[in-house]
């Protein structure tokens, strides 16, 4: 009677831990946009952040899609983390350093 209980407990523990495992990819980096509107928002923020900062080294770290405006978090080489809001019409706003808040 003890063996089936032990097997059941081990099985439940293994199933529970399976959801905690990360399966490859860029550790800590967002895997990519969930839809084409989000991909367009990311591209617009990268484009405008490069122009605003004069720094070509801009990489998307994450994004949060919203119909109202997609927030894009980027790493800008040598200056830290930046934030941008992109809209469906291709415009952006709120490009700002999160490392040195208020800069730009």
C-alpha positions in Angstrom: 0.0 0.0 0.0 2.9 2.3 0.7 4.4 1.9 -2.9 1.3 3.1 -4.8 1.2 6.2 -2.6 4.9 6.9 -3.1 4.5 6.5 -6.9 1.5 8.8 -6.9 3.2 11.5 -4.9 6.3 11.3 -7.1 4.2 11.6 -10.3 2.3 14.6 -9.0 5.6 16.3 -7.9 7.1 15.6 -11.4 4.0 17.1 -13.1 4.1 20.1 -10.9 7.8 20.8 -11.5 7.5 20.3 -15.3 5.7 23.7 -15.5 8.7 25.4 -13.7 11.3 24.3 -16.3 12.5 26.8 -18.9 13.0 25.2 -22.3 15.9 26.9 -24.0 15.8 30.3 -25.8 17.4 33.6 -24.8 17.5 33.5 -21.0 15.7 36.6 -19.7 14.8 37.9 -23.1 11.3 38.1 -24.5 10.9 35.4 -27.3 9.1 37.7 -29.7 5.9 39.3 -30.5 2.6 37.5 -30.3 1.1 39.0 -33.4 1.9 41.2 -36.4 0.6 44.4 -34.7 3.0 43.8 -31.9 5.9 43.1 -34.3 5.1 46.4 -36.1 5.1 48.2 -32.7 8.5 46.8 -31.8 9.9 47.9 -35.1 8.5 51.4 -34.8 10.0 51.8 -31.3 13.4 50.5 -32.3 13.4 52.9 -35.3 12.3 55.9 -33.3 14.6 55.1 -30.3 17.6 54.8 -32.7 16.7 58.2 -34.2 16.0 59.9 -30.8 19.2 58.6 -29.1 21.5 58.5 -32.1 22.5 55.0 -31.0 22.1 52.2 -33.5 22.6 49.5 -30.8 18.9 49.0 -29.8 17.5 45.6 -28.9 14.0 44.8 -27.8 13.9 43.2 -24.4 10.1 42.8 -24.0 6.8 44.2 -25.1 3.2 44.3 -23.8 0.7 44.5 -26.6 -2.4 46.6 -26.2 -5.0 48.0 -28.7 -4.5 51.4 -27.0 -0.7 51.4 -27.4 2.0 48.8 -27.1 4.7 49.3 -24.5 8.2 48.2 -25.7 11.1 47.9 -23.4 14.6 48.0 -25.1 18.2 47.8 -24.2 20.1 50.7 -25.8 23.9 50.0 -25.9 25.8 51.8 -23.3 22.8 53.7 -21.8 20.7 51.1 -20.3 16.9 50.3 -20.5 14.5 52.5 -22.5 10.7 52.5 -22.8 8.5 53.5 -25.8 4.8 53.4 -26.6 3.9 52.5 -30.1 0.5 53.0 -31.8 -1.2 51.2 -34.6 -0.7 54.1 -37.0 3.1 53.6 -36.8 3.7 56.6 -34.5 5.5 56.4 -31.1 5.5 58.4 -27.9 7.1 58.4 -24.5 10.6 57.4 -25.5 12.4 57.6 -22.2 15.3 56.2 -20.4 14.3 54.0 -17.5 17.9 53.9 -16.2 18.1 57.7 -16.1 14.5 58.6 -15.9 13.5 61.8 -17.5 16.4 61.7 -20.0 14.8 62.5 -23.4 
